[in-house]
Amino acid sequence: MTNYTSVGYYDQQGIVPTTAFKRFSLRSNFTGKSTNEKFTYGLNIGLTYSRRNQLEQETRGGIDNNVLQNPLQGYLTSAAYFSPSTYVNGQQLFNDFGSPSLDIVPFMLMDLLQKKSAPNFFDEYKTLVSGTMGYKLTKDLTYSITGGVDYAEEKRVFAIGPESYLSVVRAVGAGQPFHGLEQQRSNKEFMFNFVNRLNYKRVFAEKHTLDISGYTEYLKAHRRIWLYQQIGLNPLTWEPGAGTGYVPYTPALPQSYIPTVQAGEVDAGTFSYFGTLDYDYDSRFGFAATIRRDATYKFVQDYKWGTFWSVAGRWNISKENFLKDNSVIKDLKLRGSYGTTGNQNITARGVDDSQSTIFYNARDVRSLNSLQAGYNNATSFGVSIYGNEDLRWETTSQLNVGIDFNIKSRLSGSFDWYSKETTDLYMSIPVSYANGIPSSPVNRIQGNNGALRNQGYELSLKYDVLKDSKLKLSVFANGAFNDNEMSSLGLLEDGTGQIRIGDVLLKKGQTAQQYFVVPYLGVNPANGNLLFMDINGNPTENPTDGDRRATNRNYLPRYQGGFGFNSSYEGFFFDASFVYSKEFSKFDTDYASLMDIRNVNPFPVASELINAWTPTNTSSNIPSWGATNYDSGDISDRFLRDASFVRLRNITFGYDVPAKFLKDTFIKGCRFRLQGENIFTWTKWKGFDPETFTQGGTGYFQIGRAS
């Protein structure tokens, strides 16, 4: 039996004073086998405890662009000419300035970052245990079983302290002796799975290898949540998370002091059985195939099960006689595959959510009722969730052809071309208002509709510039191109070939999720107002919703990749990696705010506004300070900008202590390292960060840039 055990401790302070992260971890792995080597076993155990102190904004995306509650936004978009010494505490801030206003954002942020003003910390306990056992029934036949348990408990404490500025404002406004809010929440998830495998593997005539396996897999998951919220905290005895200082409710107090309690549970599960086959001839040719049946609790009746399959082939050309002893081409493989895969995750994981994806959309196929407020606020019974029993697996079919190569043992790489189509897309489908669906968005249900096609290629290269000397240097690069289009609009096809969803358009045969806006033309030299193009191609100062049009632009990059180098010399090493994305667009909402002269007090504005249109500067491309149609730009592409960038993702310099210096110690290896991440960014984007998978950029921390 062999064992590997490791212990880790990590402690990092955040950029914002009230943020930090600590983690303690323990991992232990055991492997072994019987004396006759027929029975093998293994056990992996992982234990982790962590505490993270976060801003509320990190778990509440709805306040990303709120300058009063998000320091990452507020410190950049608030007045910089106030003296920090003006702030003393929350009560003093209210006495001097009264209710919240944009004029005192810096002081409100100073109050927010006090130790007990807005504590928000998470304690997570996680246990991962997995084990496997295998037994050779015969020389060629092996049975194995693998099981695992994943338990995670997350406890969150969030509060607005009773002496914070926001609490003082609320207490005075409500005529209450105390305010303050504390919320304690516990999320528990327990998951276990078992995989049975029967494998037959045999070599025939020394050249033919057949490998066949059959599997079953069972997954069960449980989630329990509990929440307690208290309004009314006594500053003399309150301590975050300790349960002290809670003001007991009495009829003399407002009803808001009544504690709130919530609880919930979700049980989830999947079951699969599948088979794999692999045939290889003398390491020259190969064939593989899989077929599987999957069932999920998220769907019902005939849609619960999905069947998916794939076939693949390979040819190791470098094993052929005409290349066997070739001194240039050391490796050359051709491969191809076609198959289908299924997806049960109706919606992606949200930035504010901590639950595992298996629990998402657990109720979308089930219509549920609840107690509600009816006529004259009388208690009533009504529909709370409108289920769609026709929900089913989203299916992707993909064709892939690729080649791997190695030239002179210096240049190696791979090239892949793919084409895939996803059918039965998950999307929010509008239904008649007569249904009275109460969920958000109103009168829409989750359903399957339409199809999306993606085609592209991927290239990966590595070249060893220096490899046979003390100084070693290798360079690498990879790139990908993807072109997507809506291949079907499904049930929502109304004869126009397009579907509008807010500011986004789905148009058959064109890029998915493309922006649907009015073209911006510039500044009217006659009066300094903004100019737009109407639907007939004529300039106008007053665009309407009917002037919007397709742009064939979205926020998904068409080109992505990276490049860099690795180098070393007598123990010293120096590595760097860059990433890039090209041909994608987003609304630069941060820059839009800076270019609006109406924000000049109290917010900062761009220096470019100095060159705004005036009667003596009619050629300016910046609207007049007195332009009367600023708001018309909200439906235009004025600030829809190219977000392409190149970023120095990682740079590392370090030293590996030679083994001879550690020979008589218990230390097997020692490395010193200095590392930096996201050091520079080269981009035309003027907002905070172009590398966000959103249609705008507000509320994200600004990464350093070189241009």
N, C-alpha and C positions, 0 to 999 in steps of 0.2 A: 504494500500500500504506500502511496505517496501523498504528501500533503503540501499545500501552499497556503500560507496565511499572510494577510497584509492588514495594516492599520493605517488609517489616514486622518489627517486633521487639516482643515482649511479655514482660514479666517481672512476676510477682506472687508475693508471699510469702503463705503460708497462715496461717490462724488458729492452727493447731497448729504449734509451733516447727519441727518437722522436715519440714514440707510446703512445697512451692513449685512453680511452673510457669513454664517459659521456652519461648518459641517464636520461631523465625526463619522467615520465609516470603518467597518470591520468586514473582511472577506476571508473565507476559508474554503478551500477546495480539497476534496479527497477523491482519489481514484485507486482502483485495485483490481485484482483478478485472482481466480483460483489457481491452484498448483498445476492443474491440467489445462489451464487457459481456456476452458469452455465457458466459464462464468466470469463476467466483468461487471463492475459497478462503479458508480461515481456519485458524489454528493457535493453540491455547491451551496454555500450559505452566505448571505449578504445582509448586514445590518447597518442602517444609516439613521442618524439623527441630525436634523438641521434646523437652524433658526434664521429666518430672514426678516429684516426690518425694511419695509418698503414704503414708498409713497402711496397714498390712496389711489393716485392716478394709474399706478401700475396694474391694479386689479379693477379699475373702473374706467374703461375707455371713453365713457360718455363725457368725462371732464378733461379730455386731452387738450382741447383748445380753450379751456377756461383759465384765464389769466389769474383769477382769484384763488384757484385751488391747485393748479399745476405749476410748480416752481420752474420746471423745464421750459414752460411756455412763458410764464409771467416775468421771469428775470430778463428775458430778451425783448419783451414787448411792453415794458413799463418804463415810466420816467426814471432817468438816471441822475437827476440833479438834486435828489433829497439827501439829507444827512442821516446816516444810520442812527446817530445818537438821539434822533427824535423819538424813536421807539423805546418804550420802557417795559410795558406789559399790555395785556389785552384790555384791562379796565382803563388804563391811561389812554390807550388808542381810541377807545369809544368816547371817553370824556372829551378828548381834543377834537375828534373828527366826526363822531356820530356814526351813522349807519354806513355800510360798505359803499365804496364808490371807486371808480377807476383811478381817481387821483391819489389814492393811498395804497395801491397795489404793492409797492415795495415793502411797506410796513406790515401789510397783511401777510405777505410771504415770510417776513421775519418772525411774525407771531406763529405762523403755521409750522415753522421749523424748530420751535422750542420743544424741549424733551417731552413734556406732557400735554402739548397742545393737540396733536393729532397722531398718537401712537398707532402703528399698524404693523403687527408682527405675526409671523406664522411659525408654528412649531410642527415639524413633520417627522413622523416615526415610520420607517419603512423596513419591512422584512421580506427578503426574497430567498426562497428555498427551492431547489430543484434537484431531483435525483433521477438516476437512470440505472437500469439493470438489463443485461443481455445474456442469453444462453444459446450456445451453438447446439442445436438439436441434432444436426448432422454436419458433415464436413462443409456442405454448401448451404445449409438452411439455418438461419438465426432468427430467434425471437427476442424482441426488446420492448421495454416499456419505459416511458419517460413521464414523470409527473412533476408538477411545480405548484407552488403556492406564492401568491403575491398579496401582502397585506400592507395597506398604507392608511395612516391616520393623520389628518391635517387639522390642527387647531389654530383658529385665527382670533385675534383680539384687535378690534378697531374701536377707536374712541375719539370724540371731540371733547377735550378736557374742559371741566367746569370753569376754569379761569382763562380759557382761550378767548380771543376776540370774538369769534363766531358765537360762542356760548353766551358771552355777555350780551351781544346784540339780540340773540333769541330770547334770553331771560327778560331783558328790559322790554322788548316788544310784546311779550306775552304776559307781562306783569307777574313773573314768577320769581321766587326767592333763589332758586337754583336752576341751572340748566345743565348742559353737558349730556353726552350720549355715549354709551358703551355697548358694543355688540360682540358677543362671543359665539363662535360657530365651530362646529366639529363635523368633519366629513370623514367617514370611514368606508374604505373599499376593500373587499376581500374577493380574490379571484383564484381559482385553481383549474388546472387543466391536466388531461392525461392523453398521451399519444401511444398507441400500440402499433408496432411494426413487425411484419414478417418479411424477411428478406431472403431471396435465393440468388446466389452469385456463383457462377461456375465458368471456368476456362476450358474451352474445347479445342483440341488439336493445337494447343499452345498459342493460337492466334485469335480465336473467337472468344470474346468475353460477353457473357449475358448476365445482366443485373436486373432483377425484378423485385419490386417491393409493394406490399399492400399496407395501408394505414387506416386507422380510425383516430379521430381527435375529438375530444369533448372539452368544452370550456363553460364554466359556470362563474357568474360574477354577481356580487351583491354590493349595494351602496346604501348607506344610511347617513342621513344628515340631520343635524339638530342646530337650532339657533335660538339665542336668547338676547333680547335687546332691552336695555334700561335707559329711560330718559329721566334725568334728575340725579345729579351726582354732587355729593357734599365734598367740597375741596379740602376740608380738614382731614378726612379719612380715606379719600379715594386713592387707589393705586391701580394702574392699568393691569387688568387680568386677574386681580386678586379677589374680586367679588366684594370689595369693601366700598363704603361710601355711597351705596345705593339708597336713595331717599324712598322710604316706604310710602306706598300710596294710601291716601285717606280721602274720604269724600270731599274734604276741603280743598284738595289739590285739583288742578285741571286733569281731564281724562288722559291727556298725553303722558302723564306719569304712570299710567297702567303699563306694566311690563308686557312685552310682546314675545310669544313663544311660537316657534315653527318647527315642524319635523317632516321628514319625507323618506321614502325608500323606493329603490328600484332593484328588481331582480332581472338579470339578463343571462343569455346563454346561446351557444352555437354548437352544432355537431357537424362533423364532416367525415366522409370516407373517400379515399382516393387511392389510386395506383400509379406507379411509375415503372417505366421500362427503359433500359439503356443497353444498346448493343454496340460493341466496339470490335473492329477488325484490325488487329496488329498495330494499334495506335495510328492507323492511317485514315480509316473511315469510321464514322459513328452515326448512330441514330438514337433518338430519345423521344419518348411520348409520355404524356400524363393525362389522366382523366379524373375528375373529382365531382362529388356532390356535396353541396354545402347547404345547411339549414340555419336560419337565424330567427330569433324571437321577434325581430322588428317587423316581420311580415306575417300574413295570415293566409290560410287556405292554400290554394294552388301556387301562390307566389312565395311561400315560405322557403321552398327549395330552389336552388339554382345548379345548373350543370355547366362545367367549364373544362376546357381541354387544351392541349397544345402538342405540337410535333416539332422536332428540330433535327437538323442534320449537320455534320461537320466533315471536313476533309483536310487532313494534315498534309499539305502539298510538299512540305520540306522532307517528308518521309519517302517521297517517291524517288525512284532511281535517278531521274534526271536532275534532282536537286540534292541528293543524299550527301555528296561530298563537296557541295558548293561552298567556296570560301567567302562569298559575299552575302548570300541569303542564308542566314542561320536558322530562321524560323519563318514559316508562312502557313497560315491556317485560314480556311474559308468556312464560314458558318452561316446558317440561316434558320429561321424559325417562324412559325405562325401559330397563334393560339388565342384563347379568350380568357379573360379574368373578370371577376365579379366584385362589386363594391356595395356594401350595405350601409356605409356612412352617409346619410342623407344630407347632413350639413357638416362643414368642417369645424374643428375645435375653435372656439372663440378666444380672443386674447384675454378676456376677463374670467374665463372658466377654468376650474381646476379638475373637473371630472374626466374620467377616461372616456375615449370615443365610443366604446361599446354601449355606454349608457345614453348616448345622444338619441333624440327622436324616438324614445321608447313608447310614446303614446300617440304617434302620428297615425296609426291605423285603428285607434280605439276612440270612439266617441264617449266622452265623459260628461257627467252632470255635476253640479255643485249648488250649494246654497248661495243665493245672490240677493242683492237689494232690488226689490221690485217697485211696483207703483206705490207712491207716497212713502218710499223707503221701507215698505213692509218686506219681511223675509219671504223670499220666493225660491223656486227650484228651477234651474235652467241649464242649458248646454254651456259647458265651459271649454270643451275641445271638440271640434268636428273632425272625426277620423276619416281617413281615406283608405279603405280596404283594398284598393287596387295598387297600392305601393308595391314595388318589386325591386329585384336586383338591378343595379346599373351595370351594363356589360360593355367591356372594351375588347375589341378585336385588333390584334396587332401583327403586322408582318415586319420582320427584321432580317437584314442581310449585313454581314460584317466580315472584316478581314483583320487578322493579327499578323504582325511582321517584326522581324529583327534583322537588321543589316549590319554585318561585320561586328556584331556584339557591341555596337555603339549606339546605333539609332534603332529604337524600338517604338512601337505604337500600335494603334488600332483605329479602324474607321468603320462606322456603322451608319446605315440608312434605315429609316423606319417609316411606317405609315400605320396609323391607328385610328380607329373610329369608335367613339363612345356613343352608345344608343341608350334609350330610356333615361336621358339625363334627369338628374334631380333638379327641380326648380320650383319656385313658388308660383302656383297657377291661380289666376283669378277665377272666381265663380260668381254667380248671380247674387246681388245684394239681398234677394229674397230669402237666401239661406240664413242670413243674420249671423254669420260666423264671427265670434267675438275675439278670436286670436289676433295676434299682431304679425304681419300687417292685416288689417281688416279685410274680410271677404277674399282671402287667399288661403289655399291649402298646399301642403307639400305633396308633390306628385312627380311622376315620370313623364317626360315630354321632350321630343326633339333629339337631334344627334349632332355631335361635334367631331370634326376630322382634324387630326394633327399629323403633319409630315415634316421630316427634317433629317438632319445628320449630325453625327458627333465624331470628333477627331481628337485623338490623344497622342502626343509625341514626347519622347525623352531622348536626349542626346548626351552621351558621356564625352565631354570635351577633353578632360584629363582623367585618366583612370590607372595608369601604370607608374605613377610617381608619388612622392610624398604629398604633393599638392593635388587634390582631387576636386574636379568641378564638373557638375552636370546641370543641364538646363532642361526645362520641361514646359510644355504648353498644352492646353486643351481648349476646345471650343465646341459650341453647339449652336445649331440653327433650327428654329421651329416656326412653322407657319400653320396657323389654325384658321378654321372657317366653320361657320354653321352650315352643316350639310342638310339639315331638316329642321323645320319649326314645329313639326308634329301637329297636335290638335289645335295649336294657337295660330296656325296659318289661316289668314283671313283673306287671302287673295292679293295682298300687297307685297308679300315676300319679306315682311319685316315685323318685329314686335318691339314696341317701346316700353322700357321699364325705367321711369324717371328720366335721368339724364343719360341713360345708356340705351343702345339700340342693338338688337339681335337681328341681323339681316342675312338671309340665305345666300351662301356663296361668298360672304365677306367675313372679315375678322370678327370674332366673338367679342361681346362686351365693349363694342366701340362707342366712343363718345358721340353724343347727339346734341350739337350746339350750333350757335349762330356764328358765322365767320366775322372776325374783327378786322376792320380795314385800316384803322389808325385814327388820326386826329383831323377833324374838319378845320382846314386852314382859315375858314371864314370866321369861326367863333370859338374854336378850342374845344368843342364837344367831341365825344367819342363817335366814331363812324362804324357802321356795321353793314353787312350785305344782306338784303332781304331775299326771300325765296326766288325772286325773279332776276336776281343778279344786280339789283340796283342799290346804290348806297342809301342808308337811312340812319337817322339818329334815334329812332324809336322802334327797335326790333320787337317782334312778338313771338310767341311760342311757335307760331306757324312758320317762322323763318329758320327753324332748326334744320340741320341736315346731317347725314352720315359723314364721318371723318375718316373711317378705316384706320383709326388709331385707338390703341388701348394701353393699359398699364402693364402688360406682359411683354418682357423683352423678347425680341426675335433672335438676338445673338447674345450668348452668355459664355463665359469661360474664365480661364486663369492662366497665369504663366509665372515663372520664377526660376530660382537656381538653388542648388545645394553645394556647399564647398567646405573643405576641411584641410588642415595642415598640422600635422604632428600634435593632434589632440584638440586643437582649436577648430571651431566650426562657425560658419556664417551662412545663414539661410534667409531667403526672402521669397514671399509669394504675393502675387497681385491677382485681383479679380476684376472682371469688367462685365458690363451689360450695355447693350446698344439697341437703338430703335425701339424705344418705348416712351410713352408720354404720361404725364400726370399734371394735375392742377397744382401750381405752385402757390398755395394759399398763404404761405408765410410772406412771400414776395408781394403778393397782391395786397396784403395788409400794409406793408411798408410803402407801397406806391399809391396809397389812398390819402390825399391831403387832409381829409376829414378826420384822420386819426392823429393829427399833429399835436394835439393836447388831450390827454397826457402821454400818448404813445409815441415812440420814435418812428420816424419816417425816413425813406431813402433820400440820400443827398441828390439823387437824379432829379428830384422834383424841382430843384433850383432852375433846371432847364425847361420848365413847363411852358406851354403856349402862352404867349402874350401878344398884344396887338403889334409889337415890334419883333416878335419871334414866332412868326406864323409857320415856319418850316419844322417846328419841334414835333417829335413823335410822342410827347407826353401831354396828356390833356390839361387844359387850363385849370387853375386852382378853383375857378368859379364854374366849372362845367356843370351843367344841369342834369346830365343823364348818366352819372357814375353807376347807378344801380342797374342800368341796362346791360352792363358788362357781366352781370352774374350769370346770364344764359349764353355767354359767348365763349370763344376760345382764346380770349385775350391772354389769359395766364395759363393756358394749356401748353406746357413746355416739354421739350425734349429732355429726358432725365438720364441720358446716357452718361456713363462714368467709367473711370479706371481708378482702382483703389489699392493702395499698399495695405493688404490685409494683415500680413504678419511679417515681422523681421526679428531674427534671433541671432544672438552672438553668445558663444559659450566656450567651455573647456571641459574635456573629459580627462579626469585624472588617470594616468597610466596605471595599468594593473600591477606593475612591479612595485609601485608605492603602497599598494593595498595588500600585498601578498601575505603579510603576517597579521592581518587584522580580520575582524568579523565582517568588514565591509567588502562587498563584491564589486561594487561600482559606485562612482561618485561623479556627478556632473554639476557644474556651475553654469547658470544660464541667465541672460538678460534678454527680455522679450518685450516687444511692443505690438499692439494691434490697432488697426485702422488709423495709421499714422497720418497719411496724406490721401487726398482724393482730388482727382483732376476731372472737372465737370463744368458744363455751362449752367447747370442748375444753381439757382440763387437762394433757394430755401434751405431748410435745415439738413435733410438727408435724403438723397435720391434713392437710396437702397431700402425702400419700404414697400411691402406688397399691398399698398392701398392706393386709391385714386387721388389722394391729396397727401400733404406732408406735415400738417399742423400737429404740434404736440410732441414731436420726437426730438431727442437730444441731438445737437449739431455735432457732426464728426469733423475732425480737422481736415483742412483742404489745402492744396498747394496752388490753387488758382481760383 
